[in-house]
Every structure is written in C-alpha cells, then in structure tokens.
Amino acid sequence: VQLQESGPGLVKPSQTLSLTCTVSNDSITSKYTVWNWIRQPPGEGLEWMGGISYSGSTYYSPSLQSRTPISRDASKNQFALQLSSVTPEGTTMYYCTRDPTGVNGMDSWGKGPLVAVSS
C-alpha cells in the first residue's frame, strides 16, 4: 500500500488547513481498516488527530474533535482532513496512515507534507 498526502505548504493563522490522502494498492473500504491522520508539531511527539473506518465511521481526538472533520471519497480512494483555526505554531508534519485491523496499530505511513502557519 502507498499513501500520499497533498495540501498547501503554507496557510495563514485562523485559516482552515485542508489535506487529502490518496491511497494506492489498497481500498479505503477494505474491511476493518481504519485510516488515520497524525501530526507532529516542531519539537514534539506524534499526535493522533482522528481517523475514518472502512465503513465511514469517524473517530476524533477529544482535544481536536470540533476542529477536524474527516471525510472520504471512496470513488477516488481518498480521505481528507480539515483543521480549522490553525495557529502560528511553526512548521508541522502531517501524516496519513493505515491501521489494517483497527486494533493492532498502524502499518503504513505517508511521507507527510510539512505545513507552515504564517501570516
């Protein structure tokens, strides 16, 4: 499987960041699979933001839930994240990942776009 994130490299504070993950060699509707978004702010560890399952159910980090709707387009084999009200916290890596069973952890990661927030 291959995951490829796409999105802007720069957004302005308070704007909405939109990212898309295109999946190859697997289907986002493959049974039991959960597709996730992870981010890593500068100098910090990895943070799980949320995910969407093979059936379309969504799961969110409690700290971000209201700001990060996750959606999918099965016809394009893509899933997407929107993060509203971004803050100027420096450059952040965003990764999309696959958890093939929904319980055993993520086995595939995209390379991650680096997103800067600056006016």
Legacy VTK file of the C-alpha trace (Angstrom):
# vtk DataFile Version 3.0
C-alpha trace
ASCII
DATASET POLYDATA
POINTS 119 float
0.000 0.000 0.000
1.076 3.591 -0.645
-0.314 6.714 0.969
0.312 10.159 -0.466
-0.682 13.331 1.322
-1.410 16.527 -0.568
-2.089 20.021 0.662
-0.674 23.507 0.939
2.768 24.108 2.319
1.695 27.380 3.892
-1.505 28.609 5.497
-2.308 31.802 7.343
-3.296 31.891 11.008
-7.005 31.340 11.672
-7.492 29.776 8.214
-8.576 26.207 7.571
-5.993 23.651 6.542
-7.237 21.027 4.085
-5.274 17.843 3.466
-6.049 14.862 1.271
-4.583 11.373 1.402
-4.636 9.286 -1.765
-4.336 5.548 -1.213
-2.838 3.130 -3.749
-2.760 -0.676 -3.746
-5.490 -0.942 -1.139
-9.072 0.252 -0.852
-10.241 2.629 1.831
-13.280 0.347 2.119
-11.182 -2.748 2.913
-12.860 -4.456 5.827
-11.736 -3.496 9.355
-9.244 -0.897 8.102
-9.029 2.479 9.808
-7.362 5.391 8.038
-5.814 7.988 10.304
-4.291 11.431 10.468
-1.246 12.043 12.673
0.679 15.250 13.182
3.999 16.191 14.727
4.493 19.821 15.762
8.051 21.116 15.981
9.943 19.682 18.937
7.038 17.461 19.996
5.943 13.888 19.653
3.364 12.362 17.369
-0.265 13.286 17.949
-3.187 11.250 16.673
-5.814 13.601 15.286
-8.531 11.229 14.152
-9.498 8.520 11.725
-12.163 7.133 9.431
-13.028 3.466 9.171
-13.700 1.266 6.141
-17.430 1.777 6.793
-17.187 5.559 7.078
-17.312 5.847 10.860
-15.175 8.657 12.207
-13.083 8.935 15.346
-11.517 12.070 16.738
-9.022 13.158 19.332
-11.052 14.720 22.163
-8.828 17.776 22.111
-9.424 18.440 18.411
-12.830 16.958 17.717
-14.701 20.133 16.884
-11.949 21.382 14.574
-11.018 18.361 12.476
-13.779 16.871 10.350
-12.547 13.838 8.455
-14.247 12.719 5.273
-13.682 10.344 2.391
-14.332 9.901 -1.300
-14.431 6.188 -1.975
-14.694 6.715 -5.729
-11.272 8.379 -5.646
-9.895 6.171 -2.871
-9.100 9.252 -0.832
-9.762 10.530 2.650
-9.361 14.076 3.856
-8.840 16.238 6.903
-9.819 19.798 7.578
-8.262 21.624 10.520
-9.891 24.928 11.293
-8.460 27.941 13.102
-4.817 26.999 12.649
-2.374 28.790 14.917
1.158 30.013 14.148
2.910 27.141 15.899
5.660 26.715 13.341
6.001 24.013 10.752
4.145 20.791 11.432
4.347 17.423 9.733
1.034 15.772 8.868
0.873 12.071 8.084
-1.893 9.835 6.858
-1.668 6.231 7.975
-3.329 2.842 7.696
-4.370 0.552 10.526
-5.396 -2.624 8.705
-7.272 -4.217 11.595
-8.453 -1.216 13.579
-6.868 -2.552 16.749
-3.290 -3.623 16.094
-1.678 -0.352 15.140
-0.623 1.458 12.011
1.489 -0.351 9.479
1.777 2.146 6.646
2.504 5.869 6.622
2.663 8.590 4.046
5.757 10.750 3.869
3.938 13.737 5.278
3.710 17.288 3.977
5.368 19.954 6.071
2.853 22.714 6.696
3.840 26.149 7.931
1.426 28.585 9.508
2.444 32.170 8.963
0.927 35.479 8.010
LINES 1 120
119 0 1 2 3 4 5 6 7 8 9 10 11 12 13 14 15 16 17 18 19 20 21 22 23 24 25 26 27 28 29 30 31 32 33 34 35 36 37 38 39 40 41 42 43 44 45 46 47 48 49 50 51 52 53 54 55 56 57 58 59 60 61 62 63 64 65 66 67 68 69 70 71 72 73 74 75 76 77 78 79 80 81 82 83 84 85 86 87 88 89 90 91 92 93 94 95 96 97 98 99 100 101 102 103 104 105 106 107 108 109 110 111 112 113 114 115 116 117 118
